[in-house]
Amino acid sequence: LRARESGTRRPLSFRASVSRRQCDAAALSGDKTIAHRWSGGVNCLELDETERRYLLAGTVDAVVAVYDTEQPTKTDRTTGHATHEPLIRVAKGSAEGAEGGATNGGARGTGGHLFSVSCAAWYPIDTGMFFTGSFDQTVAAWDTNTASRVLTFHFDAKVYHISMAPNANSHCLVAVGTGHPQVRLCDPNSGNVTHTLTGHREAVWATRWMRGSEWILATGGGDGDVRLWDIRRAGSFMRLDASNVRVGEVDALEEALEAPDRGFIPAGPAPLTRRNVDSVPAHLFSDDAVRCGGSGWGGTSGGTLSRRRYRGGAYGDAAGAHDGRVTALQITPDGLYLASAGTDGRVRVWDLSDGRNMEMDFGYVPNDARKATQLGVSPDGSRLYCPSSDGDEGKKRLTPRPFRTLKGHITAACAVAVNGHTSEVYTGGADRHVLVWRP
């Protein structure tokens, strides 16, 4: 404060320092409770990007709930303890719709999901709409004002993750990762799947749009791969490699981000053609071949080795981003770095300018999830929140060492959301609770 008063410290530097101190001082709140109205664990938490106020939750027992994190439902006059009840609650398979708003009852499309709600996302422009994905193989669009379902996309596999571009002006596509290796892009305006991105060999567990470009999408799969796509062209233009072996063989992300128009970008390896795929003997796609790490075509479930085509047309073995399923992806607020978490117990940070692994050793983070998880980043990008399967929420500095462990959940922590305005952190776990951490 003395340096700020004397003018020797710049305002932005002072603000960043205060923000970091608030994040570091976060502890389990004793005067604020998010009331849970469900009987299963919490799969996902999403805070809206416009007002930083409304918290969206999806649970194992197919409940969808929306909370106002600023205005409590009731406050104890004696202790000042604030309780936040859900403004909207959609029950499992509720043909009558939701509590908290009018519905169009009767049809299946107006009620809740039939199985676990695995993911959720707010419409980036305002809070009037949100999307949810479920293990019932559907993605639903909801009108927040009426608490009713207005649109449904049907798929042929479980939906693991969805995301929307935060700064998109030319499209409002929803990226969907399912149990199928292909990434689907859905257009709410037309109600159809407009794009299919092919490259992963196993289920797509995580999706995340870049902050610097509305055309660039990052995905993580059960094959251990993290791929970057320009949705204006077929095939991924970058595949992240934890060993940094072939980073120079792939064009940098900068070429895609700074494209002057919307045309195709001749960057990265060319996608496999139909002729190339058809020429592969059928037995190489069998289960035995997939389980064989040295087959060249089949990838292992651990994602340790895969066959990759480089710019010269030659094939070579290269490690993936993780030695296990990629369960979470997150972009830093400045859009320069990508964080990923996998079932190999590792959390890695990638430089998006060239795709290099920053080789930050955060230690072992227990992760045995069989569904998508979440990562959180502080507003200044210096702190990373990593849920773990032992019930702890790890807070990491974006430097090569662990920083702090937030202990509160009884069982596995699965979800995290960070409020950039109040420095509050919301975490959800398999113990059904949504905990609030605040300075």
N, C-alpha and C positions, 0 to 999 in steps of 0.2 A: 504494500500500500504506500509506503514511503517513496519507493521508486516511481510509482504512478503519480503521486502528488507532485514530485519534483520534475516530472516530465521526462525522466530518463528511460522510462519503459513505455513502449507503444501500446495503444489501447487494445489492438488485436492480440498482442502477446499476453497482455494482462488477462484478457477474457479467456484465452485458451488455458492459461495457468489455473484460473478459477474453475473452469470446466473440468480439468483433470483432477483437481483437488476434490471436487464434488463427487466425481466418479469413484475416486479412491476411498472416499469416506462412506460409500453406500453400505447400509446395513439393513437387516430385515425390519420392516416397518412394524411398529407396535400399535399404531393408531390408524391404520388404513387396511381394510379387508375387502378383497374381491370375493363375494359370496358365490360359491359354486352350486349350481342347480343341476347336477348330473351325477351319475354313479360310476363313470369310467374315467380313465386317465385323460390328460390333456395332450392332444397331438400337435396343435399349432396355435400361435398367438400372432396377431397382426395389428399394428397400430397405424391408423390412417396417416398419410403423408401430408394432407392439407391442413388439418387443424391440430394434429398431434394430440388427439383427445379421446377418440373412440377406439376401444380395444375389441378386436374380433377373436373369438375362441372357437375351436373345433375339438370335439372329444371322441373317445373310443366308442362310446355308446350312441354316436350319431347325433349329438346335440350341437347346435350352432347358437352362440350367444354373443350379444354386443353389449359392451359396458361403456359408460361415461366415466372416464378416469378423473375428471375435474369436479363434477357435481355429484356428491354422495347422495344415496337414496335416503339415508337417515344418519343422524349424528347424535351420539350420547351427550346429553347436556352436562353430565358430571365429569366424564373422562375425556370428552372430545373425540372419542373413537368414531371414525367414519366407516360406514358400510356401504358398499356399492353393489346393488342388485342389478341383474341384467335388464337393459331396456327392451331387448328383443331376445326371445328364446324360441328356437325351432326344435321341436322334439323329434325323436326317431320316427320315420315313416308316418308322420302325422298328416293324414289326408285333410284334416281340418285346417292345417297351416300352422301359424305361430302365435305365441302369446306376445302381446304388446302391439299388435297392429291388425288391420283388416286383411282378409284373405279372399281368395277366389275358390274356396273349398270345393271338393268333389273329385277332381282329377288327381291322378298320382303326381303330376308335375307341379302341383301347388304345395305339396307337403314336404316334410323333411327327408333326409337321406335314409336309406334302408340299412346301411352298414357304416362303419367307422368313417368319420370326417377326417381325412388325412392332411388337408391343406386348405388354406383360405387366402384371399387377396382382396384388398380394397380397390375400387376403381380409382385410378390415380388423380383424376381431375377434381372429384368431389366425393362426398360420403353418401351420395344418394343410391349407390349400387355397390354390391360386393359379390365375389365369386367364391364358391367352395368346391372342393374335389373330394371324392369319396371312394371307398373300396367297393361300392355298388356299381362301379364302372361309369360314373357320370360326373360331369362338371355342371353345376347349377349357377345361374345368375339370379340375384335377389334384389328386389326393390326395398331399400331400407325404410322408406316412408310407410309402406303398406305391409312390410314383413312377409312378402309373398314371393314365390318363385316365378320368374318371368321368362326364363329360357333354360333349356337343358341340352347339353351335348352328351351323346352316348358313345361309348368306346367298347372295345372288346377285351379289356383288361383293367385291372385295378388302377386307379389314379393315385399316384404317389405325390406329385407336386404340381403346382401351377404358379405362374407369375405374370405380371403385367409391366410393360415398360413405363418407368416413372416420368419420363420427359418426352413421351411420344406426341408428335403433332400430326403425323401422316397416317397413323393407324392406331387401333386399339386392340391389337391381337393379344390373345391369352395363350402363353406357352404352356403346354401340358406334357408332363412326363408320366408315363404309364408302365405297366408290366411288359409292354411291347418295346422292342429296341428303338422304334422310331419316335421322334419328337413331333408332336402335332401342334399346329398353330390354328387357333379358333378365332373367328371373327364374330363378335356379338351382333354386329349390324346385320349380317346376312344369316347368321345362325348356322354357318357351315364351317367345316375344317378347310382352310385355304392353302395350307402348306404342310408338307411332310418332310422332315429332315432325317436322312438316313446316314448312319455311321456307327452308332453304338452297337455292340454285340449282345448286350443284355438289357434288362429293364432300365429305364431312365428314372433316377431317384431325385434329382435336383435340377432346377432351372433358375436362371437369374439373368435379367436384362442388364446391359451396361448403362451406366449413367451418362456416358459421353456420347452415345449414339443410340438412336432408337432402332437401328437395324442389326445390332450385334447382340447375340444371345450366348450365354454360357450354360452348359449342361454337364451333369455328372451322372454316371451310370453304374450299374452293378458290375461292370467289367473293370472298374477302377479308373476309367478314363474321364478326364475333364476336357471337353471340346468347346471351341469357340466357333460360332457360325455367323455368317452374314446372310440373313434370311432372303436376300435378293438373288442368291445363287444356290445351287445345289452343293451339298457336301460341306464339311467343316474346313476352315482355312487354318486352324491351329489346334494341335493336340498337345496338351501340357505334359511334360516329362519330368518326373521328380529328380532324375539323375542329371538333367541338363545335358544330355548326350547330343541331341540333334536339334537344339534350339535354333542354330543358325540356318538350318535347312528349311525353316518355315518363315514366310514373310511376317513382318511385325504387324501388330494390330493397328499401328498408326495409319497404314495405307487404307484400311477399311474405314477408320473413324474419320479421316479427312478426305474422303471421296467427294469430288466436286458435284457429282450428280447421282442419280439413282441407278445408273447402269451397272452392268456386271463388272466385278473387280477381278482381274486375272492374277489372283494371289493364292499361294498355298497349293497343296497337291490336288490334282484333278480327281473328282469322285469316280468310283468304279462305274463302268458302263454296264448296261444290261448284258452285253455280249461277254464281258469278263466274268460276270457272276454266273451266267449260264454255262460257261466253260469249266467251272469247278465241278469235279465229280461229286455225285450226291453223297457218297459215303463220308466225305470230308465235313459235311454238315450234320452228321449223326451225333448222338449223345456221347458216344465213345470218343469221337474226334474232338468234341468240345471240351471234354474232360482231360484230353491229352495236351499238356502244355507245349510239347514240341511239334505239334502237327502243322503249325504254320498258319492254319486258318481258324482253328478253334481257340477261343480264349478261355482261360481258367476263371473259375468263380472268384478267385482271389485277385484277378486282374494283374498278375505279376508280369506276364509276358504277352505280347501280341505281335501280329505281323503287320507291318506298316509300309506303305509305299511312299518313297521320298521323291524329290523333284526330278531326279534323273530317270525315274521309272523303276529303280531297283527296290527290292524289298529287304528289310532288315528287322532284327528284334530290338524292341525298345520297351523300357519299363513305362507303366502308366503313371498317372498322378498319385495313385494310392495302391497299396497291396490288398485292397478289399473294396467293398462297396462304398461309393461316394454318397454320403447321406445328406450333406448340406453344402451350400455355396452362399457367399455373401460378398458384396462389393463395398469398399470403403467409401465414405461420403464424397471424397474428392474424385472417385472413379478411377484411380490409378492402380489399385491393387485388388486382387481377388483372394478371398480366404476359402479354403475347402476343408471338410472333415470327412474321415472315412472310418470304416470298421477295423482298419489296421491300428487304430488308436493314435493316429497322427492328425495334427492340424497343420496345414501348410498355407503359406502366403505366396502369391505369385505376382510378379511385375507384369502388368498387362501391356507394357510398351514392347516387350520382346518375348514374353511367355516364360521367363526364367523363374525357377524356384528360388525364393529368397533365402532358403535354408535356415529358417528360424526354428530352433529347437524348443518347442513348448513342453517337451516331456510327453509322457504317455497319458492320453486322455481316454479312459474306458468308453468303448462305444460298440455295443453288440446289437444295435437297433436293426430291426427288420422292416423299418419304415423310414420315411424322410424325417430328419431332425432340422434344427435351426441354429444359426449363428447370429450373434448380435455384435454391433460395432458402436462405440461411443461417438457422439457428434463430431469430435475433432479427429476421429480415426486412430487414436492412440491406444485404445483399449478394445480387446476382443473377448466376447463372452461365449463360452463353449460349454453347452450342456454335456453331462457325462452319465453313463449308465449306472454309476454307483450313487446317484442322488445328489451330487455336488454340481455347482455351477462355477466353472473355472473362469477367472478373469485373467487375461493375459495382456501384458504390454506387447505392442508390435515391435518387440526386440527379442533377441534369442534367449529368453528365459521366462519361466512362469512368474506370475506376480501374486495372485491371491486366489483363494478358494472360498466361494460363498456356500455355506452349508445351511440347508433348510429343508430340502425335500427328503422324505423318508426313503423313497425308491427313485428309480431313474428319472432324471430331468430330461425333458424332450424339447421344450420350446422356450424361446426368449424373445422379448421385444424391448427396445430401448426408446425412451421418450427424450428426444433431443431438447425439449423446452424446459422440462423440470428435472432432468437427470435421473428420473426414476427408471428402474429396470423391472420388467414383469417376467416371471418365469413360471412355466407349467410343467408338471411331471405326472408320472404314472400313479402318484398318490392322490390324484384328483384335484389337488390344490393349485391355485394361481397365487403366487407370492409376490409381494411388492417390496422392492429394495430401494431405499431412498437415502440421501445424505443426512 
